Each structure stands twice: as C-alpha cells, then as structure tokens.
Amino acid sequence: MITTIFGWLPFNVVVPLILIVFFIYNRKIFKMVDYGLLATFLFFFVATNNLANIHMVQTLVSSLFDTPAHVLFGSFALSQIISNVPSTILISTFTDHAHELFLGTNIGGLGTMIASMANLIGFRVYRQIEPDSSSTFLKLFMVLNFVMAAVLLVSFGL
C-alpha cells in the first residue's frame, strides 16, 4: 500500500497482489471480514460519486458551500447523513475552503453512528461483546458525541 501512496505502483495492481498474498498465507482472514460493513462503505463512495456527477447536485453543493462558515457547518451536517469521508470527497470538489472542510468533516465524525465508519465498526464490536446493553450504549454514545461536536463546532466556528 505504501507503494501506491507514493505513486510508485497503481492501486489496481497493488490491491489484487495484497489479496493474493493474504489468500496464500491466511485464507481464514476472508471469513473474518464484515462484508456488510464493507459494502456499506463502498455504497457511500459510489453514491457520493454518482451524486457529484448530477448537475443539480453540483449547483446545489456549489451554492451551499460558498463561505467558510457554510463549509464548516455544512460538512458537519452532511457527515451525519453520508459519513465524513464521502462528505469530504463530495464537498472538496466544490470549495476552496480546505481548512473549514477539514474541521467540519473531522468534527462530523462525531454525532450519529453513520457519521464515521469507525463509529460503525466500534459499535459492531461493542454489540458482539455486550449485546444486552447495546441500546443504552447507543443512546449515551450519541448524546456524548453530539455534546462534544457542539463544543468543537462552537470553538472552531467562532
């Protein structure tokens, strides 16, 4: 993967090689993959890419994310619906306010369970270990996340 990050080898060559190596040395790892979560993440990227290519969405996003404050608060809000990484990809094409986009989508990882894939992964693990208290945990998680997000938005938004 490092060779791809530095641009030495293309992604479409490296990923199949990694999968082949895993298949040869540790086939059991493929049984451990949460394919539903992986499909969800892939869906977010496909949906975001498709949305970004619709002219009406391009016009809407360009007009909504036109000021630093709109980018900060708008990227936070969009992260709550389609997750923070796809939000970053969608909005980055239409704004020059990189600092606010960075803050908004990173703070946007707080909030709903969908806001960050890390939230979904963590909750899935928690639910496997503590299935009886997952509902209570989810409520507390969301309250604490939104409180912390509000503190950060006020801190960076002023």
Summary of the structure (lengths in Angstrom):
residues: 158
radius of gyration: 18.3
end to end distance: 38.8
largest distance: 53.7
contacts: 440
relative contact order: 0.09
helix: 81%
strand: 0%
